[in-house]
Structures are given as C-alpha cells and as structure tokens.
C-alpha cells in the first residue's frame, strides 16, 4: 500500500527514551496509511493532501507524529492522526481540505526554533487541546511528509538536549495520555477516589493512578527503565494537586 507514497520518510525514535519495537519503516508507513483509510480517506485524497504539503513553498517541513506512529495500539484504537506543519509565512492559509480523522497543528518554523530551547520555554503549552512537549515529539518517531535538512538539524539538536529534561517531559506526556483515557475508564473497585490528572475532573484512587501510569508508559513505548522516575514525578503532581484542592475548600 505504501508504494504509492514514496515521499514518506520514517525517522525512528531516540532509543535512549523509547523502545525499539523492531518494526520496519515500511510497516510503520503502511500502518499510518491504513489508519487514514480507516477514517474514510481514499488513496487519491491522501495523495492530494501530501502533494499539496510537499509542493507548498510556505511549508518548511511536515510530519505525522503521535499514536499513529509510535504507540502499540490497533488501528481501531487510533483516535486521530496527528500532523505537524511548520510554515515560513504568517499569511499561510490554514483551510486546506485535510484528510478525515487528522488533527493538524501549524507553527511558524521561526517560533518553533525559539520554543525548542532547553528550559521553561521548552514546555510552553503550544497546543490548546493537549499538553505535549515539543521535545517529546521530536525525540519520538516521526513520519515525514515533507523532509528537509532543516527538520533533520532540529531533530538532532533536540535529541542532544532532551536528556536534560526527559523525566519532566515524559511525565507530562504520560499524564496527558492518562487524562484522556481516564474519562473512558470504568472502575469497578470501591476505593476512595480523591486524585485527578491535570485537566481531568474525574477522581481516581492512588492505586488506580499507578495502574494507569504503568499502562501509559507501555502504550507510549517509553523505555521501562525510565518508568520509576516518571511514575514518581506524575504521582507527586497529582498528590500536590490534591493538597491544593483541600486547602481551597
């Protein structure tokens, strides 16, 4: 299926932080294309979008990231296909006829380079619907729709610096994943629930939180050796939030 999309380039994750699944690039590309078709897109619609991206002088580079590329979910479990488009022009028009099931984020490449400096700015909430860290995106696997030397240099720079803040970044990614999934989870236990993940109003017990964190680390293919530090930091955040809520009452 992927033979008709020769321009796609798979960039594997940094295996210091993410597990090497051993899946060939061809299989990853095929999975993403099948996920897009699962949302009701035919080959022509997908091809037209990708060609538009590649041929636009306003697009510096573009890639697919997130669960469609990096998780171990089944196609039926993929909620959307995340696409990142770095543009050169503020006047860029964002009303392309995007494929069904895609969630597209646009960002000026000049702003992107500024945000990717190690420090507090590395964690600016650039995306309104979710709290992803850009460092986590660029150290994980990417499927480039429009590849460039500029993208290659950014990835190399981010991966050199990511180790300095990887626990904070990965714990944010895990907590965001837990937040999205806790709303769909039915808990059958009778444990007292008084904790919540950031951005969620659903209360859970500490044991339930631990279980969800462990599941998320595996789902995101994060290296198991990083799990203890990530779990400690995430649990500390929800415990701190609980204490603050108690003081507000």
FENMOTA-V492285 format. One record per pair of residues at least 6 apart in sequence whose C-alpha atoms are under 7 Angstrom apart, sorted by the first residue. I is the first residue (numbers start at 0). J is the second residue. Records with the same first field share a line. If there is no record, write none. Layout:
I: J, J
This chain:
0: 29
1: 28, 29
6: 144
7: 142, 143, 144
8: 142, 143, 144
9: 24, 141, 142, 143
10: 140, 141, 142
11: 140, 141
12: 138, 139, 140
13: 138, 139
16: 221, 222
17: 139, 220, 221, 222
18: 220, 221, 222
27: 68
31: 67, 68
34: 74
35: 100
38: 99, 100
39: 99
40: 98, 99
44: 98
45: 98
48: 97
49: 144
52: 58, 145
53: 145
57: 86, 87, 88, 91
58: 84, 85, 86, 87
59: 85, 86, 87, 108
60: 84, 85, 145, 146, 147, 150
61: 83, 84, 85, 143, 144, 145, 146
62: 82, 83, 84, 141, 142, 143, 144, 145
63: 81, 82, 83, 141, 142, 143
64: 81, 82, 136, 140, 141, 142
65: 81
66: 77
67: 77, 80
68: 140, 141
69: 140, 219
70: 218, 219, 220
71: 218
79: 100, 101, 102
80: 100, 101, 102
81: 101, 102, 103
82: 101, 102, 103, 104
83: 103, 104, 105
84: 104, 105, 106
85: 105, 106, 107, 108
86: 105, 106, 107, 108
87: 107, 108
88: 107
114: 120, 121
115: 121, 133
117: 160
121: 133
122: 132
124: 130
129: 175
130: 175
131: 172
132: 168
134: 157, 161
135: 168, 169
137: 154, 157
138: 154, 157, 158
166: 228, 229
169: 229
170: 229, 232, 233
173: 212, 215, 216
174: 196, 233
176: 215
177: 211, 212, 215
178: 196, 197, 198, 199
182: 201
190: 204
191: 204
192: 202, 203, 204
193: 202, 203, 204
194: 202, 203, 204, 205, 237, 238, 241
195: 201, 202, 203, 237
196: 237
212: 230
216: 226
